């Protein structure tokens, strides 16, 4: 039996030895540890601040006039580590538990017990007796990004760009679990020359690794890296589909159900909107749909990460149920010069008001009912 390791949480920017990028590259080549910071890069200066509407706008839990947080990612080099591909997590051979790599995994497994060998509320780790050995690699894909489009676009891809600009991808593969087609397509558009090694294992052992702290919920405080990634993707994406008005439907989704969405779609179609279900489209198709759009409407959800592919000056109308409010779409819009309008409505509604089929779907969480006439008036004003 392999001897267990006592785990100690490492907050990279605080606990790792700081240095300039050139020294960190040298340390990485030797399998040593260090942290350096990317340049400040806030592309939101002068961008529209966003506006609010809807019957519950007055109790939206954020200050629309307050500046949004903008993160400056750090990039880190570490020596021998255990890597958990499906979760993004890294645990050093000395028991270091790297915070940025497991921040998202904690949302799916608060005590990290889903990570093989992690025990006792993430205080101990029993390494496997055998594991895939990898000489070196760049870890960039957090747990959320393995299945969520928004986290992949705004956490994972900027992390790769941070490492590339630091010179830490030279001759080193990006490491990932088995990728979906849409993930592979986005990487190919943003990083056409990048070598990606997909690892089909629950745990692997890396002799040396690099990662960026933007793996950990960069979505909530993005900077101009988002705009730079989007520009790269757009440069390789197919031509636009000519849709000027787009509605991102959630009728195929189960977690958050909009009551009356079919009627809303009918009204939007009469106004010239193209109605799409993003989950039925490939990544390149979604980008092509966005690149010429002037107005995009949709309820809160990962598909609104596509806002970063809109042209500057476009507008997003995000329908926010009051029990599911956030600012991440607004933050992303500001970095790419897109105007954001949040329509805040009461939620949740009694579940029995939702269509029976929606309630029976696996994963149903709650339903909400925006007042249709009021919502349409706000959309009309945005056109």
C-alpha positions in Angstrom: 0.0 0.0 0.0 1.3 3.5 -0.9 2.0 5.7 2.1 -0.6 8.5 2.5 0.3 12.1 2.1 -0.9 14.9 4.4 -2.4 17.6 2.3 -1.8 21.3 2.8 -3.7 23.9 0.7 -1.5 26.2 -1.4 -2.8 29.6 -2.5 -0.4 30.1 -5.4 -0.1 33.9 -5.4 0.5 33.9 -1.6 2.5 30.7 -1.0 4.7 30.0 -4.0 8.0 31.9 -4.5 7.4 34.9 -6.8 9.6 35.7 -9.7 9.7 37.1 -13.2 8.6 35.0 -16.2 12.1 34.3 -17.5 13.2 32.8 -14.2 10.0 30.8 -13.9 10.6 29.3 -17.3 14.1 28.2 -16.2 12.6 26.8 -13.0 10.0 24.9 -14.9 12.7 23.3 -17.1 14.4 22.0 -14.0 11.1 20.8 -12.4 11.1 23.5 -9.7 8.4 25.7 -8.3 7.5 29.3 -8.8 4.8 31.8 -9.6 4.8 34.9 -11.9 2.0 37.3 -13.0 0.6 38.1 -16.4 0.5 41.7 -17.4 -2.5 43.8 -16.4 -5.0 43.7 -19.2 -8.4 45.3 -18.7 -10.2 45.8 -22.0 -13.4 47.1 -20.3 -12.3 50.7 -20.0 -14.9 52.8 -21.7 -17.3 49.9 -22.3 -21.0 50.3 -21.6 -21.6 49.7 -17.9 -24.8 47.8 -18.5 -28.4 48.4 -17.5 -31.2 46.7 -15.6 -34.9 46.2 -16.3 -37.7 43.9 -15.2 -40.1 43.8 -12.3 -37.4 42.7 -9.8 -34.6 45.0 -11.0 -34.8 47.0 -7.8 -33.8 44.0 -5.7 -31.0 42.7 -8.0 -28.3 41.9 -5.4 -25.5 43.8 -7.1 -24.6 47.5 -7.5 -24.8 48.2 -11.2 -22.7 51.4 -10.7 -19.9 49.5 -9.0 -16.9 48.5 -11.0 -16.6 44.8 -11.8 -13.6 42.8 -10.5 -10.9 42.2 -13.1 -8.4 39.4 -12.4 -4.7 39.4 -13.2 -3.9 35.6 -13.6 -0.7 34.2 -12.2 1.1 31.3 -14.0 2.7 28.6 -11.9 5.4 26.0 -12.3 5.5 23.0 -10.0 7.6 19.8 -9.8 6.4 16.3 -9.4 2.6 16.2 -9.0 -0.4 13.9 -9.2 -3.0 15.1 -11.8 -6.6 14.2 -11.9 -7.7 14.8 -15.5 -11.5 14.8 -15.0 -11.2 17.4 -12.3 -8.2 19.5 -13.3 -6.7 19.1 -9.8 -3.0 18.9 -9.0 -1.5 17.5 -5.8 2.2 17.8 -5.3 4.4 14.8 -4.4 4.9 16.6 -1.1 1.2 17.0 -0.4 0.7 20.5 -1.8 -2.9 20.9 -2.9 -2.9 23.6 -5.5 -5.9 25.9 -4.9 -6.5 27.2 -8.5 -6.6 23.7 -9.9 -9.3 22.4 -7.6 -11.4 25.5 -7.0 -14.0 24.4 -9.5 -13.9 20.8 -8.4 -15.0 21.8 -4.9 -18.4 22.9 -6.4 -19.0 19.4 -7.5 -17.3 17.7 -4.5 -16.9 20.0 -1.6 -14.6 17.6 0.3 -12.8 16.5 -2.9 -13.7 12.9 -2.1 -14.6 12.5 -5.8 -10.9 12.7 -6.6 -9.5 9.1 -6.3 -7.4 8.7 -3.1 -8.4 12.0 -1.5 -9.8 11.3 2.0 -10.8 12.9 5.3 -12.2 16.2 4.0 -9.2 16.8 1.7 -6.6 16.4 4.5 -5.0 13.1 3.2 -4.2 11.6 -0.2 -3.2 8.0 -0.9 -1.3 7.9 -4.2 -2.1 5.1 -6.5 0.4 2.2 -6.7 0.7 2.7 -10.4 -0.3 5.6 -12.8 0.4 7.0 -16.2 3.7 8.8 -16.2 4.1 12.1 -18.1 7.3 14.0 -18.4 5.8 17.5 -18.6 2.6 19.2 -19.4 0.3 22.2 -19.2 -2.8 21.7 -17.2 -5.6 24.2 -18.2 -9.0 22.5 -18.0 -10.8 22.8 -14.7 -13.7 20.6 -13.6 -16.4 23.1 -14.8 -14.8 23.4 -18.2 -15.0 19.6 -18.8 -18.8 19.9 -19.4 -19.8 23.6 -19.2 -19.4 25.8 -22.3 -19.0 29.0 -20.4 -16.3 27.7 -18.1 -14.4 26.3 -21.1 -14.5 29.5 -23.1 -13.8 31.9 -20.2 -11.7 29.8 -17.8 -9.9 27.2 -19.8 -9.0 29.0 -23.1 -7.6 32.2 -21.3 -5.5 29.9 -19.2 -4.0 28.4 -22.3 -3.3 31.9 -23.7 -1.7 33.0 -20.4 0.7 30.0 -20.6 1.4 30.6 -24.2 2.3 34.2 -23.7 4.6 33.3 -20.9 6.5 30.9 -23.2 5.4 27.9 -21.1 3.8 25.9 -24.0 7.0 25.8 -26.0 7.7 22.1 -26.6 5.2 21.1 -23.9 1.8 19.5 -24.6 -1.4 20.8 -23.2 -2.9 18.0 -21.1 -6.6 17.2 -21.0 -9.0 14.4 -20.4 -10.9 13.1 -23.5 -12.2 16.2 -25.2 -15.6 16.6 -26.8 -15.9 17.7 -30.4 -16.9 21.3 -29.5 -13.9 21.6 -27.1 -11.5 20.3 -29.7 -12.9 22.7 -32.2 -12.5 25.8 -30.0 -9.0 24.8 -29.1 -8.2 24.3 -32.8 -9.6 27.8 -33.7 -7.8 29.6 -30.9 -4.6 27.6 -30.9 -4.2 26.0 -34.3 -0.6 24.9 -33.6 -1.0 23.6 -30.1 -0.2 20.0 -29.3 -2.9 18.6 -27.0 -2.4 15.2 -25.3 -5.7 13.6 -24.2 -5.2 11.3 -21.2 -7.7 8.6 -20.5 -6.9 7.9 -16.8 -8.3 8.8 -13.4 -4.9 9.9 -12.1 -1.5 10.6 -13.8 1.9 11.4 -12.5 3.6 14.5 -13.9 7.3 15.1 -13.4 6.7 18.8 -13.9 3.6 20.9 -14.7 2.5 24.5 -15.4 -0.9 26.0 -15.0 -2.6 29.4 -14.7 -4.8 30.6 -11.8 -7.4 31.7 -14.3 -8.5 28.0 -14.1 -10.4 29.0 -11.0 -13.6 30.8 -11.9 -12.0 33.4 -14.2 -15.5 33.6 -15.5 -16.5 35.8 -12.5 -13.7 38.3 -13.0 -12.3 38.1 -16.5 -9.9 40.5 -18.1 -8.9 41.3 -21.7 -7.6 37.8 -22.2 -11.3 36.9 -23.0 -11.3 39.5 -25.9 -8.0 38.2 -27.2 -9.2 34.6 -27.2 -12.4 35.6 -28.9 -10.4 37.4 -31.6 -8.4 34.3 -32.3 -11.5 32.1 -32.5 -13.2 34.6 -34.8 -10.2 34.7 -37.1 -10.5 31.0 -37.8 -14.3 30.5 -37.5 -16.5 30.2 -40.6 -18.4 33.2 -42.0 -21.4 34.4 -40.2 -24.9 33.1 -40.8 -26.4 36.5 -41.5 -28.6 36.4 -38.4 -29.0 39.9 -36.9 -31.3 38.9 -34.1 -30.8 35.7 -32.1 -32.6 34.0 -29.3 -30.8 31.3 -27.4 -33.6 28.9 -26.4 -33.5 26.7 -23.3 -36.5 24.6 -24.2 -34.2 21.5 -24.5 -32.7 22.2 -21.0 -34.0 20.8 -17.7 -32.5 22.7 -14.8 -34.1 26.1 -15.1 -37.4 26.1 -17.1 -38.9 29.3 -18.4 -42.7 29.0 -18.3 -44.2 30.4 -21.5 -41.0 30.1 -23.5 -42.7 28.7 -26.6 -45.0 31.8 -26.7 -42.0 34.1 -26.2 -40.2 32.4 -29.1 -43.2 32.8 -31.4 -43.3 36.6 -30.6 -39.5 36.9 -31.1 -39.7 35.0 -34.5 -42.3 37.6 -35.6 -39.7 40.3 -34.8 -37.1 38.7 -37.0 -35.3 36.6 -34.5 -33.5 33.4 -35.3 -34.4 30.8 -32.7 -31.6 28.4 -31.9 -30.9 25.6 -29.4 -27.2 26.0 -28.8 -26.7 22.5 -27.6 -27.6 21.2 -31.1 -24.8 23.3 -32.8 -21.1 22.7 -33.0 -18.7 25.3 -31.6 -17.9 26.8 -35.0 -21.6 27.1 -35.8 -22.3 29.0 -32.6 -19.4 31.4 -33.3 -20.6 31.9 -36.8 -24.1 32.7 -35.5 -22.7 35.4 -33.2 -20.2 37.2 -35.4 -22.8 39.3 -37.3 -25.5 39.5 -34.6 -26.7 42.8 -33.4 -29.0 41.6 -30.5 -28.9 38.4 -28.6 -31.6 37.4 -26.1 -31.4 34.5 -23.7 -32.0 33.3 -20.1 -29.0 33.0 -17.9 -26.9 30.0 -18.9 -23.6 28.8 -20.3 -24.7 29.5 -23.9 -24.4 33.3 -23.2 -20.6 32.8 -23.1 -21.0 33.2 -26.8 -21.5 36.9 -26.2 -17.7 37.2 -26.4 -17.9 36.5 -30.1 -20.3 39.3 -30.8 -19.2 42.4 -32.7 -18.4 45.5 -30.6 -21.6 47.5 -30.0 -23.9 44.5 -30.1 -26.4 44.1 -27.3 -27.2 41.2 -25.0 -30.5 40.9 -23.1 -30.0 38.4 -20.4 -33.2 37.1 -18.6 -32.2 36.6 -15.0 -34.5 34.7 -12.6 -34.2 36.4 -9.2 -32.9 33.2 -7.5 -30.2 32.7 -10.1 -28.6 36.1 -10.5 -25.0 36.8 -11.5 -22.7 39.2 -13.2 -20.5 36.9 -15.3 -22.2 37.6 -18.6 -22.1 41.3 -17.9 -18.4 41.1 -17.1 -17.6 39.2 -20.3 -19.6 41.7 -22.4 -17.7 44.6 -20.9 -14.4 43.0 -22.0 -15.5 42.8 -25.6 -17.4 46.1 -25.9 -20.9 44.6 -25.9 -23.8 46.3 -24.2 -25.5 44.2 -21.5 -29.1 44.5 -20.3 -30.3 42.4 -17.4 -34.0 41.6 -17.2 -34.7 40.5 -13.6 -37.9 38.6 -12.9 -39.5 36.8 -10.0 -38.4 33.2 -9.3 -39.0 30.5 -8.5 -42.5 29.9 -9.7 -44.6 26.9 -8.4 -43.1 23.8 -10.1 -46.6 22.7 -11.1 -46.8 25.6 -13.5 -44.0 24.2 -15.6 -44.8 21.8 -18.4 -45.0 18.2 -17.1 -42.4 17.0 -19.6 -39.9 19.6 -18.3 -40.6 18.6 -14.7 -40.0 15.0 -15.5 -36.6 15.6 -17.2 -33.6 14.6 -15.2 -32.0 17.5 -13.5 -35.0 19.8 -13.1 -34.2 22.5 -10.5 -36.9 25.2 -10.7 -39.2 27.2 -13.0 -39.7 30.9 -13.6 -42.2 33.0 -15.4 -41.2 36.4 -16.8 -44.2 38.6 -17.6 -44.3 38.2 -21.4 -45.7 41.6 -22.4 -43.2 43.5 -20.2 -40.3 41.4 -21.4 -41.2 41.9 -25.0 -41.4 45.7 -24.5 -37.9 45.6 -23.1 -36.7 43.6 -26.1 -38.4 46.0 -28.5 -36.6 48.9 -26.8 -33.3 47.1 -27.3 -33.8 46.5 -31.1 
